[in-house]
């Protein structure tokens, strides 16, 4: 889901503790996935949580 480039400015401990490397891409650890609701939304058109805005959207 994420390439090494996505972690270019991230502390290596964060990457190690919260992500796993599968087939040359990093995936969010299952423990974290269970704490989060993931949705595909259109940030322009969809209502997705009021005034909450994502801090970082970094895909590849």
PDB file of N, H, CA, C and O in Angstrom:
ATOM      1  N   UNK A   1       0.807  -1.181   0.000  1.00  0.00           N
ATOM      2  CA  UNK A   1       0.000   0.000   0.000  1.00  0.00           C
ATOM      3  C   UNK A   1       0.861   1.260   0.000  1.00  0.00           C
ATOM      4  O   UNK A   1       0.488   2.254  -0.623  1.00  0.00           O
ATOM      5  N   UNK A   2       1.997   1.239   0.681  1.00  0.00           N
ATOM      6  H   UNK A   2       2.300   0.431   1.186  1.00  0.00           H
ATOM      7  CA  UNK A   2       2.892   2.397   0.725  1.00  0.00           C
ATOM      8  C   UNK A   2       4.292   1.981   0.287  1.00  0.00           C
ATOM      9  O   UNK A   2       4.765   0.899   0.635  1.00  0.00           O
ATOM     10  N   UNK A   3       4.936   2.833  -0.464  1.00  0.00           N
ATOM     11  H   UNK A   3       4.551   3.712  -0.747  1.00  0.00           H
ATOM     12  CA  UNK A   3       6.310   2.556  -0.893  1.00  0.00           C
ATOM     13  C   UNK A   3       7.288   3.115   0.133  1.00  0.00           C
ATOM     14  O   UNK A   3       6.889   3.828   1.054  1.00  0.00           O
ATOM     15  N   UNK A   4       8.548   2.798  -0.023  1.00  0.00           N
ATOM     16  H   UNK A   4       8.872   2.219  -0.771  1.00  0.00           H
ATOM     17  CA  UNK A   4       9.582   3.350   0.860  1.00  0.00           C
ATOM     18  C   UNK A   4       9.582   4.872   0.810  1.00  0.00           C
ATOM     19  O   UNK A   4       9.868   5.526   1.812  1.00  0.00           O
ATOM     20  N   UNK A   5       9.265   5.434  -0.342  1.00  0.00           N
ATOM     21  H   UNK A   5       9.032   4.902  -1.156  1.00  0.00           H
ATOM     22  CA  UNK A   5       9.227   6.894  -0.508  1.00  0.00           C
ATOM     23  C   UNK A   5       8.251   7.544   0.476  1.00  0.00           C
ATOM     24  O   UNK A   5       8.499   8.653   0.950  1.00  0.00           O
ATOM     25  N   UNK A   6       7.155   6.869   0.781  1.00  0.00           N
ATOM     26  H   UNK A   6       6.953   5.969   0.396  1.00  0.00           H
ATOM     27  CA  UNK A   6       6.166   7.406   1.716  1.00  0.00           C
ATOM     28  C   UNK A   6       6.737   7.587   3.117  1.00  0.00           C
ATOM     29  O   UNK A   6       6.205   8.367   3.907  1.00  0.00           O
ATOM     30  N   UNK A   7       7.811   6.874   3.429  1.00  0.00           N
ATOM     31  H   UNK A   7       8.243   6.240   2.788  1.00  0.00           H
ATOM     32  CA  UNK A   7       8.412   6.924   4.763  1.00  0.00           C
ATOM     33  C   UNK A   7       9.707   7.725   4.794  1.00  0.00           C
ATOM     34  O   UNK A   7      10.483   7.607   5.742  1.00  0.00           O
ATOM     35  N   UNK A   8       9.945   8.521   3.789  1.00  0.00           N
ATOM     36  H   UNK A   8       9.315   8.617   3.018  1.00  0.00           H
ATOM     37  CA  UNK A   8      11.229   9.224   3.663  1.00  0.00           C
ATOM     38  C   UNK A   8      11.523  10.154   4.835  1.00  0.00           C
ATOM     39  O   UNK A   8      12.691  10.388   5.146  1.00  0.00           O
ATOM     40  N   UNK A   9      10.498  10.688   5.494  1.00  0.00           N
ATOM     41  H   UNK A   9       9.549  10.498   5.242  1.00  0.00           H
ATOM     42  CA  UNK A   9      10.755  11.592   6.616  1.00  0.00           C
ATOM     43  C   UNK A   9      10.180  11.059   7.931  1.00  0.00           C
ATOM     44  O   UNK A   9      10.005  11.813   8.889  1.00  0.00           O
ATOM     45  N   UNK A  10       9.890   9.772   7.970  1.00  0.00           N
ATOM     46  H   UNK A  10      10.032   9.160   7.192  1.00  0.00           H
ATOM     47  CA  UNK A  10       9.305   9.146   9.159  1.00  0.00           C
ATOM     48  C   UNK A  10      10.388   8.448   9.973  1.00  0.00           C
ATOM     49  O   UNK A  10      11.289   7.813   9.424  1.00  0.00           O
ATOM     50  N   UNK A  11      10.282   8.576  11.274  1.00  0.00           N
ATOM     51  H   UNK A  11       9.550   9.092  11.719  1.00  0.00           H
ATOM     52  CA  UNK A  11      11.188   7.886  12.179  1.00  0.00           C
ATOM     53  C   UNK A  11      11.124   6.383  11.885  1.00  0.00           C
ATOM     54  O   UNK A  11      10.029   5.823  11.831  1.00  0.00           O
ATOM     55  N   UNK A  12      12.261   5.721  11.694  1.00  0.00           N
ATOM     56  H   UNK A  12      13.150   6.176  11.737  1.00  0.00           H
ATOM     57  CA  UNK A  12      12.269   4.280  11.390  1.00  0.00           C
ATOM     58  C   UNK A  12      11.554   3.427  12.442  1.00  0.00           C
ATOM     59  O   UNK A  12      11.031   2.358  12.125  1.00  0.00           O
ATOM     60  N   UNK A  13      11.530   3.897  13.693  1.00  0.00           N
ATOM     61  H   UNK A  13      11.954   4.765  13.951  1.00  0.00           H
ATOM     62  CA  UNK A  13      10.825   3.152  14.739  1.00  0.00           C
ATOM     63  C   UNK A  13       9.324   3.096  14.463  1.00  0.00           C
ATOM     64  O   UNK A  13       8.685   2.079  14.731  1.00  0.00           O
ATOM     65  N   UNK A  14       8.764   4.165  13.938  1.00  0.00           N
ATOM     66  H   UNK A  14       9.283   4.991  13.720  1.00  0.00           H
ATOM     67  CA  UNK A  14       7.340   4.203  13.593  1.00  0.00           C
ATOM     68  C   UNK A  14       7.050   3.176  12.500  1.00  0.00           C
ATOM     69  O   UNK A  14       6.094   2.406  12.588  1.00  0.00           O
ATOM     70  N   UNK A  15       7.889   3.182  11.478  1.00  0.00           N
ATOM     71  H   UNK A  15       8.666   3.808  11.407  1.00  0.00           H
ATOM     72  CA  UNK A  15       7.712   2.229  10.377  1.00  0.00           C
ATOM     73  C   UNK A  15       7.803   0.793  10.896  1.00  0.00           C
ATOM     74  O   UNK A  15       6.992  -0.057  10.528  1.00  0.00           O
ATOM     75  N   UNK A  16       8.779   0.529  11.743  1.00  0.00           N
ATOM     76  H   UNK A  16       9.438   1.219  12.042  1.00  0.00           H
ATOM     77  CA  UNK A  16       8.980  -0.823  12.280  1.00  0.00           C
ATOM     78  C   UNK A  16       7.805  -1.255  13.167  1.00  0.00           C
ATOM     79  O   UNK A  16       7.351  -2.396  13.086  1.00  0.00           O
ATOM     80  N   UNK A  17       7.320  -0.342  14.010  1.00  0.00           N
ATOM     81  H   UNK A  17       7.689   0.584  14.075  1.00  0.00           H
ATOM     82  CA  UNK A  17       6.302  -0.695  15.000  1.00  0.00           C
ATOM     83  C   UNK A  17       4.886  -0.782  14.437  1.00  0.00           C
ATOM     84  O   UNK A  17       4.062  -1.532  14.961  1.00  0.00           O
ATOM     85  N   UNK A  18       4.594  -0.031  13.382  1.00  0.00           N
ATOM     86  H   UNK A  18       5.263   0.577  12.957  1.00  0.00           H
ATOM     87  CA  UNK A  18       3.209   0.090  12.934  1.00  0.00           C
ATOM     88  C   UNK A  18       2.945  -0.363  11.500  1.00  0.00           C
ATOM     89  O   UNK A  18       1.804  -0.319  11.040  1.00  0.00           O
ATOM     90  N   UNK A  19       3.982  -0.797  10.792  1.00  0.00           N
ATOM     91  H   UNK A  19       4.909  -0.832  11.165  1.00  0.00           H
ATOM     92  CA  UNK A  19       3.823  -1.222   9.404  1.00  0.00           C
ATOM     93  C   UNK A  19       4.597  -2.514   9.174  1.00  0.00           C
ATOM     94  O   UNK A  19       5.566  -2.807   9.874  1.00  0.00           O
ATOM     95  N   UNK A  20       4.156  -3.274   8.189  1.00  0.00           N
ATOM     96  H   UNK A  20       3.369  -3.036   7.620  1.00  0.00           H
ATOM     97  CA  UNK A  20       4.857  -4.490   7.804  1.00  0.00           C
ATOM     98  C   UNK A  20       5.154  -4.467   6.315  1.00  0.00           C
ATOM     99  O   UNK A  20       4.366  -3.940   5.529  1.00  0.00           O
ATOM    100  N   UNK A  21       6.280  -5.032   5.926  1.00  0.00           N
ATOM    101  H   UNK A  21       6.920  -5.460   6.564  1.00  0.00           H
ATOM    102  CA  UNK A  21       6.687  -5.073   4.523  1.00  0.00           C
ATOM    103  C   UNK A  21       6.179  -6.365   3.882  1.00  0.00           C
ATOM    104  O   UNK A  21       6.525  -7.465   4.314  1.00  0.00           O
ATOM    105  N   UNK A  22       5.357  -6.214   2.852  1.00  0.00           N
ATOM    106  H   UNK A  22       5.076  -5.321   2.501  1.00  0.00           H
ATOM    107  CA  UNK A  22       4.810  -7.352   2.117  1.00  0.00           C
ATOM    108  C   UNK A  22       4.956  -7.058   0.629  1.00  0.00           C
ATOM    109  O   UNK A  22       4.418  -6.068   0.133  1.00  0.00           O
ATOM    110  N   UNK A  23       5.685  -7.918  -0.082  1.00  0.00           N
ATOM    111  H   UNK A  23       6.122  -8.722   0.321  1.00  0.00           H
ATOM    112  CA  UNK A  23       5.875  -7.757  -1.535  1.00  0.00           C
ATOM    113  C   UNK A  23       6.347  -6.351  -1.912  1.00  0.00           C
ATOM    114  O   UNK A  23       5.780  -5.722  -2.806  1.00  0.00           O
ATOM    115  N   UNK A  24       7.368  -5.867  -1.242  1.00  0.00           N
ATOM    116  H   UNK A  24       7.829  -6.378  -0.517  1.00  0.00           H
ATOM    117  CA  UNK A  24       7.992  -4.571  -1.530  1.00  0.00           C
ATOM    118  C   UNK A  24       7.098  -3.364  -1.290  1.00  0.00           C
ATOM    119  O   UNK A  24       7.384  -2.284  -1.806  1.00  0.00           O
ATOM    120  N   UNK A  25       6.028  -3.514  -0.527  1.00  0.00           N
ATOM    121  H   UNK A  25       5.795  -4.392  -0.107  1.00  0.00           H
ATOM    122  CA  UNK A  25       5.238  -2.352  -0.125  1.00  0.00           C
ATOM    123  C   UNK A  25       4.853  -2.517   1.344  1.00  0.00           C
ATOM    124  O   UNK A  25       4.717  -3.632   1.849  1.00  0.00           O
ATOM    125  N   UNK A  26       4.684  -1.393   2.006  1.00  0.00           N
ATOM    126  H   UNK A  26       4.795  -0.488   1.596  1.00  0.00           H
ATOM    127  CA  UNK A  26       4.377  -1.391   3.431  1.00  0.00           C
ATOM    128  C   UNK A  26       2.871  -1.346   3.640  1.00  0.00           C
ATOM    129  O   UNK A  26       2.150  -0.624   2.951  1.00  0.00           O
ATOM    130  N   UNK A  27       2.412  -2.133   4.608  1.00  0.00           N
ATOM    131  H   UNK A  27       2.997  -2.720   5.168  1.00  0.00           H
ATOM    132  CA  UNK A  27       0.999  -2.201   4.949  1.00  0.00           C
ATOM    133  C   UNK A  27       0.844  -1.887   6.430  1.00  0.00           C
ATOM    134  O   UNK A  27       1.718  -2.209   7.235  1.00  0.00           O
ATOM    135  N   UNK A  28      -0.257  -1.267   6.782  1.00  0.00           N
ATOM    136  H   UNK A  28      -0.967  -1.005   6.129  1.00  0.00           H
ATOM    137  CA  UNK A  28      -0.530  -0.937   8.176  1.00  0.00           C
ATOM    138  C   UNK A  28      -0.715  -2.229   8.967  1.00  0.00           C
ATOM    139  O   UNK A  28      -1.421  -3.140   8.533  1.00  0.00           O
ATOM    140  N   UNK A  29      -0.078  -2.295  10.122  1.00  0.00           N
ATOM    141  H   UNK A  29       0.495  -1.555  10.474  1.00  0.00           H
ATOM    142  CA  UNK A  29      -0.159  -3.464  10.991  1.00  0.00           C
ATOM    143  C   UNK A  29      -1.622  -3.767  11.344  1.00  0.00           C
ATOM    144  O   UNK A  29      -2.424  -2.850  11.523  1.00  0.00           O
ATOM    145  N   UNK A  30      -1.959  -5.046  11.441  1.00  0.00           N
ATOM    146  H   UNK A  30      -1.307  -5.791  11.296  1.00  0.00           H
ATOM    147  CA  UNK A  30      -3.330  -5.461  11.749  1.00  0.00           C
ATOM    148  C   UNK A  30      -3.850  -4.882  13.055  1.00  0.00           C
ATOM    149  O   UNK A  30      -5.041  -4.593  13.170  1.00  0.00           O
ATOM    150  N   UNK A  31      -2.973  -4.707  14.043  1.00  0.00           N
ATOM    151  H   UNK A  31      -2.005  -4.942  13.949  1.00  0.00           H
ATOM    152  CA  UNK A  31      -3.408  -4.112  15.321  1.00  0.00           C
ATOM    153  C   UNK A  31      -3.949  -2.714  15.102  1.00  0.00           C
ATOM    154  O   UNK A  31      -4.935  -2.324  15.727  1.00  0.00           O
ATOM    155  N   UNK A  32      -3.312  -1.954  14.220  1.00  0.00           N
ATOM    156  H   UNK A  32      -2.511  -2.271  13.712  1.00  0.00           H
ATOM    157  CA  UNK A  32      -3.736  -0.586  13.934  1.00  0.00           C
ATOM    158  C   UNK A  32      -5.001  -0.602  13.088  1.00  0.00           C
ATOM    159  O   UNK A  32      -5.914   0.189  13.324  1.00  0.00           O
ATOM    160  N   UNK A  33      -5.063  -1.487  12.112  1.00  0.00           N
ATOM    161  H   UNK A  33      -4.321  -2.129  11.920  1.00  0.00           H
ATOM    162  CA  UNK A  33      -6.245  -1.570  11.253  1.00  0.00           C
ATOM    163  C   UNK A  33      -7.508  -1.802  12.068  1.00  0.00           C
ATOM    164  O   UNK A  33      -8.568  -1.280  11.724  1.00  0.00           O
ATOM    165  N   UNK A  34      -7.411  -2.568  13.131  1.00  0.00           N
ATOM    166  H   UNK A  34      -6.549  -2.992  13.410  1.00  0.00           H
ATOM    167  CA  UNK A  34      -8.579  -2.864  13.962  1.00  0.00           C
ATOM    168  C   UNK A  34      -9.060  -1.643  14.748  1.00  0.00           C
ATOM    169  O   UNK A  34     -10.202  -1.623  15.208  1.00  0.00           O
ATOM    170  N   UNK A  35      -8.212  -0.628  14.909  1.00  0.00           N
ATOM    171  H   UNK A  35      -7.285  -0.644  14.535  1.00  0.00           H
ATOM    172  CA  UNK A  35      -8.578   0.570  15.657  1.00  0.00           C
ATOM    173  C   UNK A  35      -9.117   1.686  14.765  1.00  0.00           C
ATOM    174  O   UNK A  35      -9.569   2.716  15.264  1.00  0.00           O
ATOM    175  N   UNK A  36      -9.070   1.486  13.447  1.00  0.00           N
ATOM    176  H   UNK A  36      -8.702   0.650  13.041  1.00  0.00           H
ATOM    177  CA  UNK A  36      -9.383   2.553  12.498  1.00  0.00           C
ATOM    178  C   UNK A  36     -10.451   2.085  11.529  1.00  0.00           C
ATOM    179  O   UNK A  36     -10.500   0.913  11.156  1.00  0.00           O
ATOM    180  N   UNK A  37     -11.312   3.018  11.124  1.00  0.00           N
ATOM    181  H   UNK A  37     -11.273   3.970  11.427  1.00  0.00           H
ATOM    182  CA  UNK A  37     -12.269   2.742  10.065  1.00  0.00           C
ATOM    183  C   UNK A  37     -11.721   3.326   8.778  1.00  0.00           C
ATOM    184  O   UNK A  37     -11.512   4.535   8.680  1.00  0.00           O
ATOM    185  N   UNK A  38     -11.488   2.479   7.794  1.00  0.00           N
ATOM    186  H   UNK A  38     -11.658   1.497   7.873  1.00  0.00           H
ATOM    187  CA  UNK A  38     -10.964   2.919   6.508  1.00  0.00           C
ATOM    188  C   UNK A  38     -12.104   3.005   5.513  1.00  0.00           C
ATOM    189  O   UNK A  38     -12.917   2.086   5.417  1.00  0.00           O
ATOM    190  N   UNK A  39     -12.172   4.116   4.762  1.00  0.00           N
ATOM    191  H   UNK A  39     -11.512   4.863   4.840  1.00  0.00           H
ATOM    192  CA  UNK A  39     -13.201   4.312   3.752  1.00  0.00           C
ATOM    193  C   UNK A  39     -12.577   4.919   2.509  1.00  0.00           C
ATOM    194  O   UNK A  39     -11.574   5.629   2.575  1.00  0.00           O
ATOM    195  N   UNK A  40     -13.191   4.625   1.382  1.00  0.00           N
ATOM    196  H   UNK A  40     -14.006   4.048   1.328  1.00  0.00           H
ATOM    197  CA  UNK A  40     -12.841   5.313   0.148  1.00  0.00           C
ATOM    198  C   UNK A  40     -13.863   6.422  -0.033  1.00  0.00           C
ATOM    199  O   UNK A  40     -15.062   6.156  -0.118  1.00  0.00           O
ATOM    200  N   UNK A  41     -13.397   7.660  -0.091  1.00  0.00           N
ATOM    201  H   UNK A  41     -12.423   7.875  -0.021  1.00  0.00           H
ATOM    202  CA  UNK A  41     -14.305   8.797  -0.241  1.00  0.00           C
ATOM    203  C   UNK A  41     -13.766   9.769  -1.275  1.00  0.00           C
ATOM    204  O   UNK A  41     -12.573   9.779  -1.581  1.00  0.00           O
ATOM    205  N   UNK A  42     -14.648  10.570  -1.797  1.00  0.00           N
ATOM    206  H   UNK A  42     -15.617  10.562  -1.548  1.00  0.00           H
ATOM    207  CA  UNK A  42     -14.283  11.692  -2.642  1.00  0.00           C
ATOM    208  C   UNK A  42     -14.216  12.898  -1.715  1.00  0.00           C
ATOM    209  O   UNK A  42     -15.250  13.337  -1.213  1.00  0.00           O
ATOM    210  N   UNK A  43     -13.044  13.437  -1.478  1.00  0.00           N
ATOM    211  H   UNK A  43     -12.203  13.080  -1.886  1.00  0.00           H
ATOM    212  CA  UNK A  43     -12.865  14.518  -0.508  1.00  0.00           C
ATOM    213  C   UNK A  43     -13.570  15.795  -0.925  1.00  0.00           C
ATOM    214  O   UNK A  43     -13.820  16.659  -0.084  1.00  0.00           O
ATOM    215  N   UNK A  44     -13.896  15.935  -2.195  1.00  0.00           N
ATOM    216  H   UNK A  44     -13.693  15.233  -2.878  1.00  0.00           H
ATOM    217  CA  UNK A  44     -14.593  17.125  -2.682  1.00  0.00           C
ATOM    218  C   UNK A  44     -16.102  16.944  -2.580  1.00  0.00           C
ATOM    219  O   UNK A  44     -16.802  17.865  -2.158  1.00  0.00           O
ATOM    220  N   UNK A  45     -16.613  15.787  -2.954  1.00  0.00           N
ATOM    221  H   UNK A  45     -16.045  15.039  -3.297  1.00  0.00           H
ATOM    222  CA  UNK A  45     -18.056  15.580  -3.060  1.00  0.00           C
ATOM    223  C   UNK A  45     -18.694  14.925  -1.844  1.00  0.00           C
ATOM    224  O   UNK A  45     -19.808  15.292  -1.470  1.00  0.00           O
ATOM    225  N   UNK A  46     -18.035  13.986  -1.229  1.00  0.00           N
ATOM    226  H   UNK A  46     -17.130  13.687  -1.533  1.00  0.00           H
ATOM    227  CA  UNK A  46     -18.654  13.199  -0.162  1.00  0.00           C
ATOM    228  C   UNK A  46     -18.637  13.925   1.174  1.00  0.00           C
ATOM    229  O   UNK A  46     -17.731  14.706   1.465  1.00  0.00           O
ATOM    230  N   UNK A  47     -19.653  13.653   1.978  1.00  0.00           N
ATOM    231  H   UNK A  47     -20.389  13.018   1.742  1.00  0.00           H
ATOM    232  CA  UNK A  47     -19.659  14.086   3.369  1.00  0.00           C
ATOM    233  C   UNK A  47     -18.946  12.990   4.154  1.00  0.00           C
ATOM    234  O   UNK A  47     -19.411  11.851   4.184  1.00  0.00           O
ATOM    235  N   UNK A  48     -17.843  13.315   4.778  1.00  0.00           N
ATOM    236  H   UNK A  48     -17.465  14.240   4.754  1.00  0.00           H
ATOM    237  CA  UNK A  48     -17.028  12.267   5.400  1.00  0.00           C
ATOM    238  C   UNK A  48     -16.569  12.604   6.805  1.00  0.00           C
ATOM    239  O   UNK A  48     -15.600  12.020   7.290  1.00  0.00           O
ATOM    240  N   UNK A  49     -17.242  13.534   7.470  1.00  0.00           N
ATOM    241  H   UNK A  49     -18.029  14.008   7.076  1.00  0.00           H
ATOM    242  CA  UNK A  49     -16.872  13.766   8.860  1.00  0.00           C
ATOM    243  C   UNK A  49     -16.815  15.225   9.256  1.00  0.00           C
ATOM    244  O   UNK A  49     -16.036  15.594  10.134  1.00  0.00           O
ATOM    245  N   UNK A  50     -17.617  16.058   8.631  1.00  0.00           N
ATOM    246  H   UNK A  50     -18.250  15.758   7.918  1.00  0.00           H
ATOM    247  CA  UNK A  50     -17.675  17.451   9.038  1.00  0.00           C
ATOM    248  C   UNK A  50     -16.418  18.218   8.714  1.00  0.00           C
ATOM    249  O   UNK A  50     -15.920  18.177   7.589  1.00  0.00           O
ATOM    250  N   UNK A  51     -15.903  18.925   9.718  1.00  0.00           N
ATOM    251  H   UNK A  51     -16.308  18.958  10.632  1.00  0.00           H
ATOM    252  CA  UNK A  51     -14.741  19.794   9.511  1.00  0.00           C
ATOM    253  C   UNK A  51     -13.416  19.069   9.671  1.00  0.00           C
ATOM    254  O   UNK A  51     -12.359  19.683   9.529  1.00  0.00           O
ATOM    255  N   UNK A  52     -13.453  17.800   9.958  1.00  0.00           N
ATOM    256  H   UNK A  52     -14.312  17.302  10.073  1.00  0.00           H
ATOM    257  CA  UNK A  52     -12.204  17.055  10.114  1.00  0.00           C
ATOM    258  C   UNK A  52     -11.511  16.947   8.770  1.00  0.00           C
ATOM    259  O   UNK A  52     -12.135  16.572   7.777  1.00  0.00           O
ATOM    260  N   UNK A  53     -10.262  17.262   8.729  1.00  0.00           N
ATOM    261  H   UNK A  53      -9.755  17.566   9.535  1.00  0.00           H
ATOM    262  CA  UNK A  53      -9.483  17.182   7.495  1.00  0.00           C
ATOM    263  C   UNK A  53      -8.279  16.276   7.725  1.00  0.00           C
ATOM    264  O   UNK A  53      -7.663  16.331   8.789  1.00  0.00           O
ATOM    265  N   UNK A  54      -7.936  15.449   6.749  1.00  0.00           N
ATOM    266  H   UNK A  54      -8.437  15.404   5.884  1.00  0.00           H
ATOM    267  CA  UNK A  54      -6.743  14.610   6.910  1.00  0.00           C
ATOM    268  C   UNK A  54      -5.481  15.456   6.934  1.00  0.00           C
ATOM    269  O   UNK A  54      -5.377  16.453   6.218  1.00  0.00           O
ATOM    270  N   UNK A  55      -4.538  15.059   7.749  1.00  0.00           N
ATOM    271  H   UNK A  55      -4.622  14.250   8.330  1.00  0.00           H
ATOM    272  CA  UNK A  55      -3.274  15.774   7.843  1.00  0.00           C
ATOM    273  C   UNK A  55      -2.381  15.421   6.671  1.00  0.00           C
ATOM    274  O   UNK A  55      -1.756  16.304   6.084  1.00  0.00           O
ATOM    275  N   UNK A  56      -2.311  14.162   6.325  1.00  0.00           N
ATOM    276  H   UNK A  56      -2.819  13.444   6.803  1.00  0.00           H
ATOM    277  CA  UNK A  56      -1.436  13.711   5.247  1.00  0.00           C
ATOM    278  C   UNK A  56      -2.134  12.648   4.425  1.00  0.00           C
ATOM    279  O   UNK A  56      -2.676  11.684   4.966  1.00  0.00           O
ATOM    280  N   UNK A  57      -2.119  12.826   3.136  1.00  0.00           N
ATOM    281  H   UNK A  57      -1.680  13.609   2.696  1.00  0.00           H
ATOM    282  CA  UNK A  57      -2.573  11.793   2.208  1.00  0.00           C
ATOM    283  C   UNK A  57      -1.403  11.508   1.297  1.00  0.00           C
ATOM    284  O   UNK A  57      -1.124  12.280   0.380  1.00  0.00           O
ATOM    285  N   UNK A  58      -0.723  10.420   1.537  1.00  0.00           N
ATOM    286  H   UNK A  58      -0.949   9.793   2.283  1.00  0.00           H
ATOM    287  CA  UNK A  58       0.494  10.110   0.784  1.00  0.00           C
ATOM    288  C   UNK A  58       0.391   8.689   0.274  1.00  0.00           C
ATOM    289  O   UNK A  58       0.564   7.735   1.032  1.00  0.00           O
ATOM    290  N   UNK A  59       0.116   8.551  -0.988  1.00  0.00           N
ATOM    291  H   UNK A  59      -0.025   9.327  -1.603  1.00  0.00           H
ATOM    292  CA  UNK A  59      -0.001   7.224  -1.597  1.00  0.00           C
ATOM    293  C   UNK A  59       1.037   7.133  -2.686  1.00  0.00           C
ATOM    294  O   UNK A  59       0.890   7.776  -3.725  1.00  0.00           O
ATOM    295  N   UNK A  60       2.085   6.353  -2.483  1.00  0.00           N
ATOM    296  H   UNK A  60       2.204   5.831  -1.639  1.00  0.00           H
ATOM    297  CA  UNK A  60       3.210   6.157  -3.400  1.00  0.00           C
ATOM    298  C   UNK A  60       3.840   7.471  -3.626  1.00  0.00           C
ATOM    299  O   UNK A  60       4.817   7.568  -4.367  1.00  0.00           O
TER     300      UNK A  60
END
